[in-house]
Structure formats: C-alpha cells, structure tokens
Amino acid sequence: MHQAVLLTETVERLNPRPGGIYIDATVGSAGHAAAIVERMEGQGLFIGMDRDPEALARAGERLAEFGAVVRLVHANFSGMEAVAREAGVTQVDGIMMDLGVSSNQIGTPERGFSFQDDGPLDMRMDPTQPPTAAELVNTLSEFELADCFRTLGEEKRARVAARAIVRERSEVPITTTGRLAAIVEKAVGGRRGRIHPATRVFQALRMRVNGELDALAEGLDAGISLLAPGGRLAVISFHSLEDRMVKHCFARHIGRMVSLAAGGEAWEGTRPKLKAITRKPVMASEAELAENPRARSAKLRVIEAI
Ligand SMILES: C[S@@+](CC[C@H](N)C(=O)[O-])C[C@H]1O[C@@H](n2cnc3c(N)ncnc32)[C@H](O)[C@@H]1O
C-alpha cells in the first residue's frame, strides 16, 4: 500500500475546513485525501482526480465512508479547470498535487514501471493513453532516446545507453522491463552504490511516456487560476526538474518588490497574485524517513492566492 508522504506537513498547510471546496489532483490511494476529507466534517465538496483508473478505484474504497462530499474523476490534472467546471465549481479553497508514481504502480510488475521485476514495457499511468514505453524504445531515433535520457533522467551515459538500445532492438524488439534493464546495465556499467544502473533511463522513459513535465506546467497554471482569494496550492515533488518547475512557476506569480530610483518601492512587473506559505521547501522529518525511504527526495511547496 502507498504510504502518503509529508502528510501532516501538507494537510496542516492546506488547512481544510467544513464547507470548503478542495481538489486532490493526484488522489492515488487517498492517504492525503482521507485526512483532508476528515477535516471537512461532511460539508463542502472534495474532488479527487487521478489519471490511473486503478488508483481511483482504491481511492473510491477508502473514501466511501465520507459519502456525497467526495467526487472522483478519471482525468489528467492538466484538465483540472474543465473538471472543476463540470462539477459546477469556479473557485476552490485548496488544491494538492503529490507528483510522480505511487508505490502501487511501481510494485505491480504488469504495469511495467519497475526494473526490479520483469514485466511488459508499458509505464503508462493511464493505460488508455498511448504511447507505451515499448513503443518509444522501439521507434525513437538514437538521438531522441539519448536526448530523453539526458534531459529527463540526467543520465551522463545517455548516448551509450541509446546506442545499445538501437543495436539490440534491430535484432529483436525490446518488449520487457527485464530486457531493457539488462541492456542498459550492460551498456552504462555496474551498480553505483545502492542505485541500479537503469534507474535514470527508466525514470526518463516514464516521464516521457506520461508527458509529466508538460502536464505539470499545465496543471500548475490551472490550479493557480482556480484558487479563491486565500485558497492554497500545495505541491509535493520528487525530482529536481519538477521542483525547479514548481519553484519558478510560483516565483513568477509571487513577484518581488524593487527599490525605485525616485525613492520608495514598487512591484517588479505586474502585481503579484500569490504569496509564499513555504519560503523554503519542506522536507521529511528523520522519523518519517526511518519509516518511508521514498520520502527522502520529497519537497513540499505551498502558495496562497491573494
Ligand atoms: C505519489 S501518488 C499520490 C499518492 C496519494 N497522495 C496518496 O496519498 O495515496 C501520485 C498519483 O498521481 C497520479 N498522477 C500522476 N500524474 C498525474 C496527472 N498528470 N494527472 C492525474 N494524475 C496523475 C498517479 O497516477 C498516482 O496515482
């Protein structure tokens, strides 16, 4: 079962209250969602979104006891505004996004996310949306594969890995996670400490298959535009590229006061729409890390609409 990361830290800052309207754009196994809905005391509206139908089914079971305040929607969070509109909502009091994949997704070999267990090379969070990882691995050019591994995986030996893949697939198409992991391991070298040599290539492919950075850019904009004055957006990221995107997006809206030559101060550019609730990202406590190593790279940032 997926263990919710930075649970107290996130829910305290979202500060849900009875009668409010909240969106969990990555509801997953509903760890955060259950804590949010509990604080709504049966009043208001909670919309839980996920692009993975299996996750939604789990969330449905876990949230069933809360009845009619909960509405679950199968959708990519890039379409958050449309989902809100369909629920008759124009402004919300709080939104959370807990990015990336869940332990349930990684731990199910048939979903094809894991290099630890053999399975079909799939990696789609939403199994109704192409492409699969196998389609990309067997059709992208060597240059495109290397570019993907370098930019999304920050893999230093991206070209070597891409070349090995192109060579091997010309013999037989690569259709399993086990074979891809073995090809990459042989090409880029042995284990680096505790990290499997295929980690970065798998991460890059997963991000590309699911269009994760594009979805995040659209999801952040949608979330910000939906916030009521005083409404908060909380984002937990696990990857430096994601965290950078969140940080820069928030900074663009938070704005900065600058000194004027004629004296006094004014906002640089347009008047800000947001204020920061977390000046620095919140990280997991030692106690949480001892229980859940996955929390090590988690960073929480929260903003509030003015
Ligand atoms: C880390 S898990 C969330 C776990 C959840 N907070 C909990 O407590 O169980 C991330 C979830 O977000 C979903 N997800 C990732 N990107 C998404 C997107 N662009 N739109 C909708 N759901 C997405 C994944 O399918 C996964 O179920």
The ligand as a Tripos MOL2 file, in Angstrom:
@<TRIPOS>MOLECULE
LIG
   27    29     1     0     0
SMALL
NO_CHARGES

@<TRIPOS>ATOM
      1 C1          2.5090    9.7780   -5.4600 C.3       1 LIG1
      2 S1          0.9610    9.1930   -5.9920 S.3       1 LIG1
      3 C2         -0.2030   10.0270   -4.9790 C.3       1 LIG1
      4 C3         -0.4420    9.3680   -3.6790 C.3       1 LIG1
      5 C4         -1.5540    9.9830   -2.8420 C.3       1 LIG1
      6 N1         -1.2500   11.3280   -2.4340 N.3       1 LIG1
      7 C5         -1.8540    9.1100   -1.6260 C.2       1 LIG1
      8 O1         -1.8240    9.6270   -0.5110 O.co2     1 LIG1
      9 O2         -2.1120    7.9170   -1.8060 O.co2     1 LIG1
     10 C6          0.7570   10.0290   -7.4950 C.3       1 LIG1
     11 C7         -0.5560    9.7170   -8.2060 C.3       1 LIG1
     12 O3         -0.7470   10.7710   -9.1390 O.3       1 LIG1
     13 C8         -1.2190   10.2340  -10.3360 C.3       1 LIG1
     14 N2         -0.8020   11.1810  -11.3800 N.ar      1 LIG1
     15 C9          0.4520   11.4720  -11.7770 C.ar      1 LIG1
     16 N3          0.4340   12.3980  -12.7440 N.ar      1 LIG1
     17 C10        -0.8650   12.7320  -12.9360 C.ar      1 LIG1
     18 C11        -1.5210   13.6500  -13.8060 C.ar      1 LIG1
     19 N4         -0.8480   14.3930  -14.6870 N.pl3     1 LIG1
     20 N5         -2.8630   13.7460  -13.7190 N.ar      1 LIG1
     21 C12        -3.5710   12.9790  -12.8390 C.ar      1 LIG1
     22 N6         -2.9960   12.0760  -12.0160 N.ar      1 LIG1
     23 C13        -1.6650   11.9530  -12.0610 C.ar      1 LIG1
     24 C14        -0.6080    8.8660  -10.4420 C.3       1 LIG1
     25 O4         -1.3970    8.0250  -11.2540 O.3       1 LIG1
     26 C15        -0.5760    8.4270   -8.9680 C.3       1 LIG1
     27 O5         -1.7090    7.6660   -8.6380 O.3       1 LIG1
@<TRIPOS>BOND
     1     1     2 1
     2     2     3 1
     3     2    10 1
     4     3     4 1
     5     4     5 1
     6     5     6 1
     7     5     7 1
     8     7     8 2
     9     7     9 1
    10    10    11 1
    11    11    12 1
    12    11    26 1
    13    12    13 1
    14    13    14 1
    15    13    24 1
    16    14    15 ar
    17    14    23 ar
    18    15    16 ar
    19    16    17 ar
    20    17    18 ar
    21    17    23 ar
    22    18    19 1
    23    18    20 ar
    24    20    21 ar
    25    21    22 ar
    26    22    23 ar
    27    24    25 1
    28    24    26 1
    29    26    27 1
@<TRIPOS>SUBSTRUCTURE
     1 LIG1         1 GROUP 0 **** ****
